[in-house]
Amino acid sequence: MAVKITDANYEEIAATDKLILIDFWAQWCGPCRMLSPTIDDLANEYEGKAVIGKVDVDDNPDIAEKFSIRNIPTILFVKNGEVVDKTVGAVPKNEIIDKIEANL
């Protein structure tokens, strides 16, 4: 299961030296809901290797603003506090895996 990232816990989660995948989504977003099971699968597959988390943009506007999120779903790949890659839209699982592997 993906980690729930919030405005309150982001700094604590960001303190890791592991790759962080952040899925920005909202309940009302159809493509976001389609992507959700994939994100949860990846959280299980990469447990201990990367932090896979989800941010509900409606409940956590500060993080969305920090990363200038304008479209959802958006997936950011963050390492050592820097965005190293990004996808926008509902992308296939293998594309997300390729980006995780490239940045581990």
Summary of the structure (lengths in Angstrom):
residues: 104
radius of gyration: 12.2
end to end distance: 19.3
largest distance: 32.6
contacts: 294
relative contact order: 0.24
helix: 37%
strand: 28%
